[in-house]
């Protein structure tokens, strides 16, 4: 007080500080990120793990997957922060998904990361057809000095241009002439 002499009274005030549950932080090589990038090839599943830190040492789990740009789906991984990505059949391009990771604190806290998976095209080998059946070897017999004509068709599922680069006769002798017409090769 301001009297003469001045008198004071001491009081102890107790303050309870309730800790706040901090959300997890999604990382890449120790640096906080909001987008992760993965790559795979057409029709080739991948598995990857998401790096995350929780200041409260809470247990973390993947809470949800949301498809933004379609192109495949996720499957549970070998641990709580690992997932598998399975590209849609024959899909080529970029698939974007949102993944939410949450802790088990009270209240539950979460962080969100976007995962972009680039799915690259695989160049498929052309197919050789003989009488509409896919083959890799043709066995033909003829009499001496009797020419034969043998025709095969070729198909490239990717639509690439096809050329005959090698012809191997496993036995016999003779002269070979190869003619190509619109994906069909004839040997005489």
C-alpha positions as CSV (number, residue, x, y, z in Angstrom):
1,X,0.0,0.0,0.0
2,X,1.0,3.6,-0.1
3,X,0.7,4.2,3.7
4,X,3.6,5.2,5.9
5,X,5.3,2.8,6.5
6,X,4.4,0.8,3.3
7,X,3.1,-2.7,3.9
8,X,3.0,-5.6,1.4
9,X,1.3,-9.0,1.3
10,X,2.6,-11.9,-0.7
11,X,0.3,-14.3,-2.5
12,X,1.1,-17.4,-4.4
13,X,-0.9,-18.0,-7.5
14,X,-0.9,-21.4,-9.0
15,X,-1.2,-21.6,-12.8
16,X,-1.8,-24.9,-14.5
17,X,-0.5,-25.0,-18.0
18,X,-2.2,-27.7,-20.0
19,X,0.0,-28.9,-22.8
20,X,-1.4,-28.6,-26.3
21,X,-1.2,-31.6,-28.6
22,X,1.1,-30.5,-31.4
23,X,0.2,-32.0,-34.9
24,X,2.7,-34.3,-36.6
25,X,5.0,-32.8,-39.2
26,X,5.5,-34.6,-42.5
27,X,9.1,-34.5,-43.7
28,X,11.4,-35.4,-46.6
29,X,15.0,-36.0,-45.5
30,X,14.3,-34.1,-42.3
31,X,12.7,-31.0,-44.0
32,X,9.0,-30.2,-43.7
33,X,7.1,-30.7,-47.0
34,X,3.5,-30.5,-48.2
35,X,4.0,-32.6,-51.4
36,X,5.9,-35.8,-52.1
37,X,6.9,-37.1,-55.5
38,X,7.1,-40.8,-56.5
39,X,7.8,-42.6,-59.8
40,X,6.9,-45.9,-61.2
41,X,6.3,-47.6,-64.5
42,X,3.1,-48.6,-66.2
43,X,1.3,-51.5,-64.4
44,X,4.1,-51.6,-61.8
45,X,3.1,-51.2,-58.1
46,X,5.4,-49.4,-55.7
47,X,5.6,-49.1,-51.9
48,X,6.9,-46.1,-50.0
49,X,7.0,-44.8,-46.5
50,X,6.1,-41.3,-45.3
51,X,8.6,-39.7,-42.9
52,X,6.9,-37.8,-40.1
53,X,7.8,-36.4,-36.7
54,X,5.5,-35.8,-33.7
55,X,6.9,-33.5,-31.0
56,X,4.7,-35.2,-28.4
57,X,6.0,-38.7,-29.3
58,X,2.4,-39.8,-30.1
59,X,1.8,-42.8,-32.3
60,X,1.2,-41.8,-35.9
61,X,-1.1,-43.5,-38.5
62,X,-2.4,-42.7,-42.0
63,X,-6.0,-41.5,-41.4
64,X,-7.2,-41.1,-45.0
65,X,-6.4,-41.1,-48.7
66,X,-8.3,-38.8,-51.1
67,X,-8.0,-39.1,-54.8
68,X,-7.5,-35.7,-56.5
69,X,-6.4,-36.8,-60.0
70,X,-7.1,-40.5,-60.6
71,X,-4.6,-43.0,-61.8
72,X,-4.4,-45.8,-59.2
73,X,-5.2,-46.7,-55.6
74,X,-3.4,-47.1,-52.3
75,X,-3.0,-50.2,-50.2
76,X,-1.8,-50.6,-46.6
77,X,1.9,-51.0,-46.2
78,X,4.2,-52.9,-43.9
79,X,4.1,-50.3,-41.2
80,X,1.7,-47.6,-40.2
81,X,3.3,-44.9,-42.4
82,X,4.0,-47.0,-45.4
83,X,1.6,-47.5,-48.3
84,X,1.5,-49.3,-51.6
85,X,0.4,-47.5,-54.8
86,X,-1.1,-49.7,-57.6
87,X,-1.4,-47.8,-60.9
88,X,-4.7,-48.3,-62.8
89,X,-4.3,-50.9,-65.6
90,X,-2.4,-49.3,-68.5
91,X,-2.5,-45.8,-66.9
92,X,0.3,-43.5,-67.9
93,X,0.6,-39.9,-66.4
94,X,0.4,-38.3,-63.0
95,X,-1.8,-39.4,-60.2
96,X,-2.4,-37.0,-57.3
97,X,-3.7,-38.0,-53.9
98,X,-4.0,-36.3,-50.5
99,X,-2.9,-38.3,-47.5
100,X,-3.8,-37.3,-43.9
101,X,-1.5,-38.5,-41.1
102,X,-2.8,-38.2,-37.5
103,X,-1.5,-38.8,-34.0
104,X,-3.3,-40.5,-31.1
105,X,-3.0,-37.5,-28.8
106,X,-5.9,-35.7,-27.1
107,X,-7.3,-34.0,-29.1
108,X,-6.2,-35.8,-32.2
109,X,-3.9,-33.7,-34.4
110,X,-3.2,-34.2,-38.1
111,X,-1.0,-33.1,-41.0
112,X,-1.7,-33.4,-44.7
113,X,0.6,-34.2,-47.6
114,X,-0.1,-34.4,-51.3
115,X,1.5,-37.4,-53.1
116,X,2.1,-37.1,-56.9
117,X,3.0,-40.4,-58.5
118,X,4.3,-40.2,-62.1
119,X,3.6,-43.4,-64.0
120,X,5.8,-43.8,-67.0
121,X,4.9,-45.7,-70.2
122,X,6.6,-49.0,-70.8
123,X,7.4,-49.7,-74.4
124,X,6.1,-53.2,-75.1
125,X,7.8,-55.5,-77.7
126,X,5.9,-56.1,-80.9
127,X,4.2,-59.4,-81.3
128,X,4.6,-61.8,-84.3
129,X,1.5,-63.6,-85.5
130,X,1.3,-66.6,-87.8
131,X,-2.2,-67.6,-88.8
132,X,-3.5,-65.2,-86.1
133,X,-1.6,-67.0,-83.3
134,X,1.3,-65.3,-81.4
135,X,4.5,-67.2,-82.0
136,X,8.3,-66.9,-81.5
137,X,9.4,-69.8,-83.8
138,X,8.2,-71.2,-87.1
139,X,9.2,-74.6,-88.4
140,X,8.7,-75.2,-92.1
141,X,9.7,-78.1,-94.3
142,X,9.9,-78.1,-98.0
143,X,11.3,-80.3,-100.7
144,X,14.6,-79.5,-102.4
145,X,14.3,-76.8,-105.1
146,X,10.7,-76.2,-104.1
147,X,10.2,-72.6,-103.1
148,X,8.0,-71.7,-100.2
149,X,6.1,-68.5,-99.2
150,X,5.8,-67.8,-95.5
151,X,3.9,-64.8,-94.3
152,X,3.7,-63.4,-90.7
153,X,1.9,-60.4,-89.3
154,X,3.2,-58.0,-86.8
155,X,1.4,-56.0,-84.1
156,X,2.7,-53.3,-81.8
157,X,0.3,-52.6,-79.0
158,X,1.9,-49.2,-78.4
159,X,1.3,-48.3,-82.1
160,X,5.1,-47.9,-82.8
161,X,6.4,-48.4,-86.3
162,X,7.8,-52.0,-86.8
163,X,10.7,-53.1,-88.9
164,X,12.2,-56.5,-89.5
165,X,15.8,-56.3,-88.2
166,X,17.0,-59.9,-88.2
167,X,16.0,-63.2,-89.9
168,X,17.9,-66.3,-88.9
169,X,17.6,-69.6,-90.8
170,X,18.5,-72.3,-88.4
171,X,19.2,-74.9,-91.1
172,X,19.3,-75.2,-94.8
173,X,20.6,-73.0,-97.6
174,X,19.0,-70.8,-100.1
175,X,18.2,-67.3,-101.1
176,X,15.6,-65.3,-99.1
177,X,13.5,-62.4,-100.3
178,X,11.5,-60.5,-97.7
179,X,8.6,-58.2,-98.7
180,X,6.7,-56.0,-96.3
181,X,3.2,-54.8,-96.8
182,X,1.4,-53.0,-94.0
183,X,2.8,-55.0,-91.1
184,X,2.8,-58.3,-93.0
185,X,6.2,-59.8,-93.9
186,X,6.5,-62.5,-96.5
187,X,9.5,-64.6,-97.0
188,X,10.1,-66.5,-100.3
